[in-house]
Amino acid sequence: MVIAHRGASGYRPEHSRSAYELAFELGADAVEPDIVATKDGVLVLRHENEISGTTNVATHPEFADRRTTKTIDGVSHTGWFTEDFTWAELSTLRAVERVPKLRPGGAKYDGLEGILRLSDLMSIIDRSSEESDRELAMVAEIKHATYFASIGLPLDELFAAEIASWATPTNLIIESFEQSVLDRIRARGVPGRYVFLVEASGAPADLVARDGASARTFADHLSASGLAQLASQVDGISVNKQLLSRTDARANVTGTTDLVDRAHAAGLTVFVWTLRAENRFLAKNFQNGSSAAQFGDWLKEFRLILGTGVDGVFADQPDLVRQALARE
């Protein structure tokens, strides 16, 4: 499965309408929205609830007093946060490229589009499915669920209610770094496949909130017993690509790990994130030239990852994954 990460975010500002529409035009099987909430409980699509880097909120003097500092999942952030705005207020903002120096092509579209709600993406998927005559999917990432619950915005409840209004939720995958919110969404009867997101280090935020320093780590979840337990609770895992790559002391990739084989043996599907073509995101031995924005030897990395037998890949440039698959 080729999953467009926040839409075709390698070419358009992430989570914009054009990013999602272009993703399907470039051959993506699915798109991945990051889901957060507004003050009035509207689910919107932003990588983080802090939006200073992905919108033009800083240029709106009427919102200057909303700038603040918050601790989200143990990390301090300063800026503007979706939960401090109503949907009516957020709808006045425009999307901008998150990394303009790295992706000047995407920055050319700054200010042309507004923020999308989850309901808007449902309509895009339905229309694109009809136009392409193929079943397209949503891989919905629930962000910062423990934090949002602590301020009276239960994302499981809001998400279940929104999905219930979707006429065709036939190809839905739900993922989160917090397994507890997946459990709550499943308990609400939301149809779909459930996937636990796994970082290369640290521990899930919900477990840290409950258990503090003794929280079970992501690494523990990937042990033999951890994978067996996950297989009884979720349908799959989605892992940082670092967990599939072997590297030497100079940070060169030298091969792949056996994680995919071990997870498959436990009965789990495996996704990996995120494939990106720019030097900035590639291992040293896959880089070309000195510019971080220049495309490196992305084909070598993509084929290496695909060769592990993963069931799906997240990519900012879904067309390049299609090219890599065509050469397999």
C-alpha positions in Angstrom: 0.0 0.0 0.0 1.4 3.4 -1.0 0.2 5.9 1.6 0.7 9.6 0.9 2.0 11.2 4.1 -0.1 14.2 4.9 -1.1 14.1 1.2 1.6 14.6 -1.5 3.5 16.8 1.0 6.7 16.7 -1.0 5.0 18.9 -3.6 2.3 20.9 -1.8 1.8 22.3 1.7 0.9 19.3 3.9 -2.7 18.6 4.7 -4.0 21.0 2.0 -6.7 20.0 -0.4 -4.3 20.1 -3.4 -1.9 17.8 -1.5 -4.6 15.2 -1.0 -6.0 15.5 -4.5 -2.5 15.3 -6.1 -1.6 12.3 -4.0 -4.3 10.2 -5.6 -3.4 11.6 -9.1 0.2 10.4 -8.4 -1.0 6.8 -7.6 -1.4 6.7 -3.8 -3.7 4.0 -2.5 -4.3 6.0 0.7 -3.7 9.3 2.4 -2.7 10.0 5.9 -4.4 12.8 7.8 -3.1 13.9 11.3 -6.2 14.6 13.4 -6.5 17.3 16.1 -9.4 19.2 17.5 -10.6 22.8 17.8 -12.1 24.4 20.9 -15.6 23.6 19.7 -14.8 20.0 19.0 -14.3 20.1 15.2 -11.7 17.6 14.0 -9.1 19.4 11.7 -6.1 18.2 9.8 -2.8 19.5 11.1 0.5 17.6 11.8 0.4 19.2 15.3 -2.0 21.2 17.3 0.6 23.9 17.3 0.1 25.6 13.9 2.6 28.5 13.6 4.7 26.5 11.1 1.9 25.3 8.9 -0.5 28.3 8.7 -0.3 32.1 8.4 -1.7 32.6 12.0 1.2 34.8 13.0 0.1 37.4 10.4 -3.4 37.8 12.0 -3.2 40.6 14.6 -6.6 39.6 15.9 -5.1 36.3 17.2 -1.8 37.8 18.6 -3.0 37.3 22.2 -3.5 33.6 21.6 0.2 32.9 21.3 1.2 30.9 24.3 3.5 28.1 25.6 2.2 24.6 26.5 3.6 21.3 27.3 2.3 18.6 25.0 3.3 15.0 25.7 6.2 16.2 27.9 7.6 18.7 25.3 7.3 22.5 25.6 5.9 24.3 22.5 5.3 28.0 22.0 2.9 29.2 19.3 -0.8 29.0 18.5 -2.8 25.9 19.2 -5.9 24.5 17.5 -7.7 23.9 20.8 -7.7 27.7 21.5 -9.7 28.5 18.3 -13.2 27.7 17.1 -13.6 26.2 13.7 -15.0 29.5 12.5 -11.8 31.2 13.5 -9.4 28.6 12.2 -11.2 28.6 8.8 -9.9 32.2 8.3 -6.3 30.9 8.2 -4.4 29.8 5.2 -2.0 26.8 4.8 1.7 27.3 4.3 4.7 25.1 3.5 6.2 23.7 6.8 9.8 23.5 5.4 10.0 26.3 2.8 13.8 26.3 2.4 13.8 22.5 1.8 10.7 22.6 -0.4 10.4 25.9 -2.2 8.1 24.3 -4.7 5.6 23.7 -2.0 6.1 27.2 -0.7 4.8 28.6 -4.1 1.3 27.5 -2.9 1.5 29.3 0.4 -1.7 31.1 1.3 -3.8 29.6 -1.6 -5.8 27.2 0.5 -7.5 27.0 3.9 -7.4 24.4 6.6 -9.3 21.2 6.1 -11.7 19.4 8.4 -11.8 15.6 8.6 -15.2 15.8 6.9 -13.7 17.6 4.0 -11.2 14.8 3.5 -13.9 12.2 3.5 -15.5 14.0 0.6 -12.2 14.2 -1.3 -11.7 10.5 -0.9 -15.2 9.6 -2.0 -14.9 11.9 -5.1 -11.4 10.6 -6.0 -12.5 7.0 -5.6 -15.3 7.6 -8.0 -13.2 9.4 -10.5 -10.4 6.8 -10.5 -12.7 3.8 -10.2 -10.7 2.3 -7.4 -11.2 2.0 -3.6 -9.0 4.6 -1.9 -8.2 4.5 1.8 -7.7 6.8 4.7 -5.0 6.1 7.3 -6.2 8.3 10.1 -3.6 9.3 12.8 -5.1 10.3 16.1 -2.7 12.9 17.6 -2.0 13.6 21.3 -5.2 11.8 22.5 -4.2 11.8 26.2 -3.5 15.6 26.1 -6.8 16.4 24.3 -8.7 14.2 26.8 -7.2 16.2 29.6 -8.7 19.4 28.3 -12.1 18.0 27.7 -11.7 17.1 24.0 -12.0 13.3 23.8 -10.7 12.5 20.3 -12.1 8.9 20.4 -15.6 10.2 20.9 -15.3 13.0 18.3 -13.7 10.7 15.8 -16.3 8.0 16.2 -19.1 10.5 15.7 -17.5 12.0 12.6 -16.8 8.6 11.0 -20.4 7.5 11.7 -21.5 10.3 9.3 -19.3 8.9 6.5 -21.4 7.0 4.0 -18.5 4.8 2.8 -15.9 4.1 5.6 -15.1 0.8 3.8 -11.3 1.3 3.7 -10.4 2.9 7.0 -7.2 2.4 9.0 -6.8 4.0 12.3 -3.4 4.6 13.9 -1.9 6.2 16.9 1.2 6.2 19.1 -1.2 5.7 22.0 -2.8 2.3 22.0 -5.3 3.3 24.6 -7.1 5.6 22.2 -7.2 2.8 19.6 -8.9 0.6 22.2 -11.5 3.3 23.0 -12.3 3.9 19.3 -12.7 0.2 18.7 -15.0 0.0 21.7 -17.2 2.6 20.1 -17.7 0.3 17.1 -15.7 2.1 14.5 -15.0 -0.3 11.6 -11.5 -0.5 10.2 -8.0 -1.9 10.9 -6.1 -0.7 13.9 -2.4 0.1 13.8 0.0 1.0 16.6 2.6 3.6 15.7 6.1 2.8 16.9 9.0 5.3 17.4 12.7 4.4 17.3 13.1 5.4 21.0 11.1 6.6 24.0 7.7 5.4 25.3 4.1 6.0 24.4 2.7 9.3 25.8 -0.4 7.6 27.4 1.8 5.1 29.2 4.2 7.9 30.4 1.2 9.9 31.7 0.1 6.8 33.6 3.3 5.2 34.7 5.9 8.0 34.5 9.6 6.8 34.2 8.6 3.2 34.5 6.4 3.4 31.3 6.8 0.5 28.9 9.0 1.6 26.0 8.5 1.3 22.3 11.4 -1.2 22.2 9.6 -3.4 24.7 6.6 -3.5 22.4 8.9 -4.9 19.6 10.3 -7.8 21.6 9.0 -11.3 20.9 6.6 -11.2 23.8 5.6 -7.6 22.9 4.8 -8.4 19.3 2.7 -11.4 20.4 0.8 -9.2 22.8 0.2 -6.5 20.2 -1.1 -9.2 17.8 -3.9 -9.9 20.2 -4.8 -6.2 20.4 -4.2 -4.5 17.1 -4.0 -5.5 13.4 -0.6 -4.0 12.7 2.3 -1.8 13.6 3.7 1.3 11.8 7.4 1.9 12.5 10.0 4.5 12.0 12.2 3.5 9.1 15.2 3.6 11.4 13.9 0.4 12.9 14.2 -1.4 9.5 17.7 -0.1 8.7 21.1 -1.3 9.9 23.7 1.4 10.1 27.4 1.6 10.8 29.3 4.0 13.0 29.3 6.7 10.3 25.5 6.5 10.0 25.6 4.7 6.6 22.9 2.2 6.0 24.4 -1.2 5.5 21.3 -3.4 5.4 18.0 -4.2 7.0 16.8 -5.7 10.2 14.5 -8.7 10.7 11.6 -6.7 12.3 9.2 -7.2 9.4 9.7 -10.9 9.4 9.3 -11.1 13.2 6.1 -9.0 13.1 4.6 -11.0 10.2 5.4 -14.2 12.1 3.4 -12.8 15.1 0.5 -12.1 12.7 0.9 -8.3 12.4 0.9 -6.2 9.2 3.8 -3.7 9.0 3.8 -0.2 7.7 6.9 2.1 7.7 7.4 5.8 7.7 8.5 8.0 6.1 10.1 7.7 2.6 11.3 11.1 1.4 13.6 11.9 -1.6 15.6 14.9 -0.3 19.1 14.5 1.0 18.0 15.9 4.4 16.0 12.7 5.0 18.4 10.1 3.6 21.3 8.2 5.2 24.7 9.6 4.4 25.5 6.9 1.8 22.3 7.7 -0.1 22.9 11.5 -0.4 24.1 13.2 -3.5 25.6 16.7 -3.6 25.8 19.2 -0.7 22.3 20.7 -0.8 19.8 19.3 1.8 17.0 20.0 -0.6 18.5 18.1 -3.5 17.1 14.6 -4.3 19.6 11.9 -3.3 19.7 8.3 -4.2 16.2 7.8 -3.0 15.6 4.8 -5.3 18.3 2.8 -3.5 16.7 3.6 -0.1 13.1 3.0 -1.2 14.0 -0.4 -2.8 15.9 -1.4 0.3 12.8 -0.7 2.5 10.4 -2.3 0.0 12.6 -5.3 0.0 12.0 -6.0 3.7 8.5 -7.2 2.8 6.6 -4.3 4.4 2.8 -4.2 3.7 2.7 -0.4 3.2 4.9 2.7 3.1 4.3 6.3 4.0 5.8 8.7 1.5 5.9 12.4 0.8 6.4 11.7 -2.9 4.0 8.8 -3.7 4.9 8.8 -7.4 8.5 7.9 -6.6 7.4 4.9 -4.6 5.4 3.8 -7.6 8.5 4.2 -9.7 10.5 2.1 -7.2 7.8 -0.6 -7.1 7.8 -0.8 -10.9 11.5 -1.7 -10.8 11.0 -4.5 -8.2 
